């Protein structure tokens, strides 16, 4: 009888422990793999100091015009797998593609307008691995897909809200960042312009206010990688919106003070930007650090992280010419860095730095 009682007691305790463990697993899954991802505290890096590596610039090339056209407010530079260079052209309301020898260019987009293939304010774009380009327009509220080789319009979708950022997984799934009036930061759309999933909470006041988080995103067609201009966070999601990780960058900078005055919500204007741009290079994520770059005259700082887990690896400083006021965008390969640079004269150049990195 005593043995039976002890056995029953142990059995009940064992079942209770299993139930508690299952509840913990379910709660963890809900927190990190659902639409209601209240992730306010990033996981810190294991190191707090930068590990500096040296960069040697083997050569540079400077582009001040293309086919007789001056560069007028270019922004958001990217490279495709063929080495072609892309950037948005504010003057022409189009995306410009320069072939890898920079001798020929293609204008993607039909210029200003509201019809298919036309833009009023193209603000971001995504290059997919199957030779398509998806451009979002902040005034027309559209996503337009093009064949990148001939500029032909493939699809044209109107959205219900302003798109600020876009990353696309083929033609049927698009991740879009909208203005802060929506509570979640990220929204996945299908090809018909219907939201199929929304996610992304990073600030404790996102449910109360439209927190104006300036988001920078990139992808490798398997996952999304994001950082913020106001905070030192590095975040990754699967293409289905499941959180891979949420890390502090090496700067470990949280969001600045949020100022609320009636319907106006903004971060403190005295707070400096933390990050300016992000790109993927092989198995690494590279971030252009604004908050660290201001410490070095004539140089900008790039931080390198592991793509699969967000672990910090190393940093390097890129020295730029004295005529440059600021580097506003970059794209990087294993042996080159392409930048859009604002000059002290107010003009712009696209510069390529061919480099070698050393420990």
KAVEN-V422360 format. One record per backbone hydrogen bond with DSSP energy under -0.5 kcal/mol. NH is the residue of the N-H (numbers start at 1). CO is the residue of the C=O. If there is no record, write none. Layout:
# KAVEN-V422360
nh;co
NH;CO
NH;CO
This chain:
# KAVEN-V422360
nh;co
5;1
6;2
7;3
8;4
9;5
10;6
11;7
12;8
13;9
14;10
15;11
16;12
17;13
18;14
19;15
20;16
21;17
22;18
23;19
24;20
25;21
26;22
27;23
28;24
29;25
30;26
31;27
32;28
33;29
37;35
38;36
39;37
39;201
40;38
42;40
43;246
52;50
53;315
54;358
56;356
57;55
58;56
58;354
59;354
61;352
63;350
64;62
66;69
69;66
70;68
71;64
72;70
73;71
75;88
78;86
80;84
83;80
85;98
86;78
87;96
88;75
89;94
90;73
90;88
91;72
93;89
94;89
95;108
96;87
97;106
98;85
98;96
99;104
102;99
106;97
108;95
108;106
109;107
110;117
113;119
118;115
119;111
123;136
124;136
126;134
128;126
128;132
131;128
133;146
134;126
135;133
135;144
136;124
137;142
138;121
141;137
142;137
143;157
144;135
145;155
146;133
147;152
148;131
148;146
151;147
154;145
155;145
157;143
159;141
164;162
164;177
165;177
167;175
169;173
170;168
172;169
174;189
175;167
176;174
176;187
177;165
178;176
178;185
179;162
182;179
185;200
186;199
187;176
188;197
189;174
189;187
190;194
191;172
193;190
196;188
197;188
199;186
201;37
206;203
208;205
209;205
211;209
213;211
214;212
215;213
216;227
218;225
220;223
224;237
225;218
226;235
227;216
228;231
228;233
229;214
232;253
233;231
234;247
235;226
236;245
237;224
238;242
239;222
241;238
243;32
244;236
245;236
247;234
248;43
249;232
252;249
259;257
259;266
260;258
261;259
261;264
264;261
265;263
266;259
268;257
271;268
274;229
276;288
277;288
279;286
281;284
284;281
285;305
286;279
287;303
288;277
289;287
289;301
290;274
290;288
291;274
293;289
294;290
295;292
296;293
297;295
299;296
300;318
301;289
302;316
303;287
304;314
305;285
306;311
307;283
310;306
313;304
314;304
315;51
316;302
318;300
319;317
320;298
324;321
325;342
326;342
328;326
328;340
329;340
331;338
333;336
337;353
338;331
339;351
340;329
341;339
341;349
342;326
343;341
343;347
344;323
346;343
348;71
349;341
350;63
351;339
351;349
352;61
353;337
354;59
354;352
355;335
355;353
356;56
358;54
